[in-house]
Amino acid sequence: MNIYYNIYNIIINNYDIKNINYEILYNINEFNKYNIIIIKNINEIINDNNINNKFKNILNIYNKMNNKKKINIKISNNNQNNNKINYKNNNEYNNKINYKFEKDPNNLKYEYDIINTNDWYGANDIFEVFISYKDNKEYIISKNINYNLDIFSLLDNKKIKSLNGHKNNISTVRYFINNKDYNEYLISADLNKIVIIWDITNNYNIKYQINTKFNGVIYNCLLAFPHNNNDNYIIISTSSISNDNDKSSTKIYSLNNGNFIKYINNTNNNNIRYLLSWFNKKNNKYYIIQLALNKIIVNDLLEDELYSELINQPEGNHLSGFIYNKDNNDYLYSSSTNGYIKIWDLYNKNIYKVINTNNCCLVHIIQWNNKYIIVADYNNKCFKIINLENEIIKDIEKQHNYYVKCIKKIYHPKYGESLLSAVEDKTIKLWSINETILDKIFNFFY
């Protein structure tokens, strides 16, 4: 590993400098009184093959500057990706994405617009980001004007593939990985009520193309992989039903053969906007959670059984949500059009906590880590950062010139813990946490 090259590349990229210049280091305030010692060590590394000892000297200085505990670093001669994730290591991907973001999201800053979304009104998941098990790289997927799904590499924003199959505007796209066999899928739906399952593992080929024959708009789709059942499932929800041909707002198909299995009961004439799956560890059953107009409906996936209806007070249209485990209890966080974030206790079947953002229209909600959640506020053209410990909502100046529709978090290959926001000006914007030059240098190796 050429440490000289990597360290100076980080500095040069940060300051957009084409020619390497040692003296630039002296002018960086973050180095403060240690800058001469650091430069001395860097120059020694350049001319010394004993990398480990020299790098530890710089690390010790860095720790003093930041009052951090000593960190043990192992330097490899391989150029490793700092954000590489091993899926098979105890669901590391899910843990990292859901819980393990460590940086303070209040420091998120706009970087640049990355791609065009050709946005369509009415859906939450208008783009998707994921780290693929197949090659451990980060990708972003968005629709284009030709009704295709374009796949971009987040490392360089280059389009690597375009998926052709839809014949109308795409309303939702989501990514899922089967933890039983580690196959990866995309599921997408369009205004023709056609749902396509794309097999990522098999070169993004179409696995199934399903004509749902719904009358209403398909708002959300879901793949479920119960470990206690040989079948895997496709769940599709619609905005409403308008005739006797549709017996409920949610249908279940088999992912093994693409055949229709059944309707989910208790959802007749409900406007189902978002779908989640939930494994209840206390009774060893899988449930489908349907976020509807003024309530949340939890149904057994395999049996025609209603687990609970969580009545929404005050009323508001639920638009998205996520499930979070705390102290061996499962909680559902939901966003709504009336500005309320409801936290539901799934085991006790009641509302645990309500957070009021004062009449904002919250179209999307994500978990940053155990302490923070982030919501997309459509009306105020921004995203809001909420501290769960004290319920402080960050007072954010307007971040966007247009309405924000969807937010996602991702381990960006260059910027690390980052946020993406989709806006009605047909852009997806990248937000990252600004780091000092030293942070960037040491995060490269750590």
N, C-alpha and C positions, 0 to 999 in steps of 0.2 A: 504494500500500500504506500503510495507516495503522499505522505502527510503534508509535505510542503504544498503540493498541488491542490490537495483538498481544502486545506485551511485558506489559502489565498483565493481559491475559487469562490468560497463562501463570502469572503470579504468583497471580492470584485463584483459578484452577482448582486450583493446587497447595495452597493454604491454605483452599479452600472459603469464600472471602470474597465476599459478594454486592455490597458497595459498594466502589468503588475508593477507596483511601486511600494517598496518597503516603508517609505516615509509616511504613507497614508495611515499606518497603524498609530503613529505618534499623535495624530490629530483626532483620534476617536476618544471621546470623553469617557466611555465605559471602562477604558483601561486604567484611567486615573493614575495614581502613583505607581502602579505595578506595570505600566506599559513597557518601560525600558527592560525590566526583568523578563517579561513575556516575550518581547522581541528577541532578546538575547537567547532565550530557550528555543524559540522557533528557528532562529538562525543556526543554533547548534544542531537541531534536529535535521535541518537541511543537509548538513555536512557530517552527520553521524548516523550510523546504522543501528545504534543502540536505542531504538525507538521507545521502548517501554519506560526506561528510566527518565528520559527527557520529557515524555508526555506527562508522566506523573508529577514532575516539577511544575508544569503549567497548571495541572489539575489542582495541586495544592494551593497555588496562588488564587485560582478561581474560587475554591472553597472559602478561602479567607475573605475574599471580596464579597461573597454572598452569604457568609455566615452559615454555610451548609456543613452537614456532617460529611466525614470523609467517605468518598465513594470509591469502591474497588472497580477498576476498569481493566478489562482484558482486551488488548488490541490484537486483531487478527490481520493476517496478510491478505484476507479476502475482502473485496469491496462489498460489504453487506448492506442490505436495505434496512434502514433504521426502523421502518414501520412494518416489517415483515411479520406476518401472523401465522401461527401454526394452528389450523382449524382443529386438528385431532387432539390437541392438548387441552382436554377438559373444556371444550366449547370456548376456547380462548377468544375467538372472533366475537361471539355474542357478549361475553363478559366485557371485552374491551370497548366495543361500540356502545353498549348499554350503560356501563357503570364506571369505566376506568379512565375517563378523560380527567387529566390532572390540572390543567391550566385554568385560570380564571376567565370565564367567557366575557366578563365585563371589559376585557382588553381586546376583544375582537375588533379588527380594523379591516376596512375594505381594501382588497388587493386589485382586482380587475374583473371585467366581464369575460366570461370564458366561452360560452356558446349561445346560439340562438335556439329558443325553445318552440317557436311557432305556437305560442300559448293558446289554449282554448279555455273558455270560462266554465266553471262548474265542477272541477275535479281537484282533489287534494294532491294526489300523487301524479303530478304532470311530468316528473322526471325521476330517475332513480340513480343512486350511487352505491357501489359495492366494491369490496375487495374479493377478487375471485379466488376460490380454492384451487382452481385449475392451474393458475400460474402465479398466484400471490401478487397480482397487480391491481391497481385501483382504476375503476372505470366509471364513467357517467353515461347515462342513456337518456336521450331526449327525442321527441318527435320532430319531424320536419314537415315542410309544406306539402310534400308528396305523399303524406300518410305513412311514411316509413319511420322506423326507429333507428336513429344514428347512435353508434357506440364510439365514444372518445376515450382515449387514454388520458387520465388526469395528469400524468407526468409531463406531457408536452401538448395536451389539448389537440392531438391529431386524431382524425377520424380513422378508425380501423375497420369498420364494418357498417353496412346499412341493411336493416332487416326489412324485407319487402313481403307484405302479406295483407295488410289492412287496406280497405277501399274507402275509408271515411276518417274523419278526425278521431284521434285516439284520446280517450278520456282518462285512462289510468294505466300505469305500468309499475310493476313491483318485482322485486328479486327475492328468491327463496333458495335455501340450500337444504337438501335432505340429509339430516345428520345420521341416518342409517346407512346410506351408501355414498354420501358426499357428492351426489349428482346435483347440478345447479340448474335453475330454471328462471326464465322471465315469464310473467303472465301479463297480457295487455288486452284492453277492450276498446272498441270503437263505437261510433254512433249508429252503426248498422247492427248493433247488439251482437257482434262477433267477438269471441274471446279466443286468443291464440296463446298457446303454451310453447315457448321456445326452449329447446334443449341446449343449454350452454355447453355442457360436456361434449355434445355431439355437434360441434361447430355451429351452434345457434340454429340448427335445423328446426323446422316446425314439427313439434311432437303431435299436437292436436289443434284443430281449428273447429270451434264449437259455435253453432248458431243457437243462441239461447232463446230466441223468439220472444224475448221480453218486449213489452210495449214501451216501458220507461227507459231512461238513460241508465246505463251500467255505471255506477259510481265507484265500485270497488271490487277487487278480486283477491282471493287468498288461496294459498296452498297449505295443506295440513298433512303432517307425517306422524300419526300416532305410533308410538313404539309398541303398543299392545294390540296392533292390528296389522294384517298383511297388506291391506289396501292403503293407498294414499289418495288424498281428496282435493278436488277443485271446488271452491265455494265462490259463488257469484251473487252479488246483490244489485238491486235496481232502485231507482228513485221512487217508484210506485207501481201499482198494478191497476189496470183499467178494464179488464174483462175476465170472464170465467175461465179462460184458458190458462191464466196464471193463478195458481192456487196460493202463492205467497210471494214475498219480495225476495226470497233467497233460495237458490237452487244448489244442489250438491251433485257433482260428477266424479267419476273415478279417474284418478290420474294414471291408473294401470292400463285402462283400455279406452278411456274417453267417454264412456257411456253415462247417461243420466241415471242417477240413483234415486233421489227423492227431493222433495221440498223440505225446508225447515219450517216446522209448524210455528204457530204463535206470532208470525210476522206479517199476517195478511194486512195489506193496505198501509204498511209502515214505510216511511221514507228512509231507507237504510243507506247511510252515507259512508260508513267505514266498517271494516271487518278486522277482527283480531282472533287469534286462537289462544287458548289457555289450557294448560295441563294442571288439574287440581290434584296436588300431591296427597291430599288428605283422603280422597276417595278413589284415586288412581283412574280418573276419567278425563277425557278431552272435551272441551267446550268451544263453541263458536260464540264470540261476543259481537253483537250487532249494535252499532251506534245509530240510533234513529232520531226522529224529530224531537220528541220530548221525553224519551226514556231510553234505557239501554237494556237489551234483551240478551240473556245468556241461555243458550240451548246446548244440550248434550249433542255431540257430533254424531255418535253412533246410534243413539236411541232417541225416540220421539218424546223427549222429556224437557220441560221448561225448568231450568235451574233457578232463575230469578228474573224479575223485571225491576230494574233500578229506576225509580221515578225521578225525573229531573225537576228539581225545585231550586231557583225559579226556572221557568221553561225557557228553552233555547235549543236551536238545532245543533246537535253534536256533529262535529266535522272530522275529528281525528282523535287518536289516543294511543297510549302505550301502557304496558303492564310492568310493574316494578315490585321486586321482592324486598321486604324490609322486616327484620326480626322474625323471620319464618312466616311472614304473612304476605299475601299478594294483594297489591293495590292497583286499581285501574285509574289512570289519569286521563281526563277527557277535556277537550276544548269545545267551546260553543260560540254561537253567533252573538250572544248577549254579553260576552265579556267575562263569563264565569269559568273558572277551572275547577272541576269537581274531582275529588279524589275518593274513589269508591273502595270500600273494604269488601273484597270479593268473597271471603269466607263468611263474614257476618252479614253480608248482603245489605249494606247500608252505606250512607255517605260518611266518610271519615273526616273530610275537611273540604271547605270551599274557599277559593281565593278569587276576589273580585278585582278585575282590572279596569273597572269603571266604564262600562258600556263600549268596550272595544269589540271588534268582530274578530274572534280568534279562529282562523281557518286551519291552522296546523300547529301541532305541539310535539316537541321532542324532549328527550331527557339528555342533558349534557353530562351529568354525573349524579352522585348521591345528593349533592347540595343544590344544584341549579337545574331548572328547566327553562326552555326557550319556546316562545310562542310567536307565530306570525300574525301580526295585527293588520288585517286587510284595510280597515278604515283609515288608520293613521300611517299607512305606507312604511311600516317598519317591523322589526322583530323586537320583542321585549324579553329581558332576562330577569328571571324571578328567583330570588334566594328562598329556598324552602325552609331554611332554619328560622328566618325572621320575617318571611313573606314580603321582603322589600322588593319592589318592582323598579328596575332601573329606569329612570327618566331619560329616555333616549330622544335626541333630536332626530328629525326626519332623515332616514337613511336612504330612501328611495324616492324617485320622482313619480313612480307608478305603484299600483297596488301589489302587495306581496301575496303570493298564492301558496307557496310551498317552501319548506325549509328542510334541509338534511344536514347531518354532520358526517364527517369523513376524516380518516387519517390520510391527509394529502401527502404524496410522496416527497414533495419539496417543503411544504409549510407545516406538516404535522397536523395537530388537532385543528380542524377548520370547520367552517360552516358554509353551506351553499344556500342561496335564496333565489327562487324563481319569481320573476316580476312580470307584470303585464306589458312591459315594453319589449317583451320577447327576449329577455336576457336571463342568464343565470350568473349570479354574482358570487365571487369567492371572497370570504372573510377569514382572516387568519389572526393569530395572536402575535403581535410584534414582539420579537426577542432581541436582546442585545447581540452584538457580534459574538461575544463569548458564548452565549447560549447556543447560537447556531453552530459554532465550532465544536463545542463539547457534545451537543445533542447528535452531531453527526457520528460520533464514535460510541456514544452510550446507548 
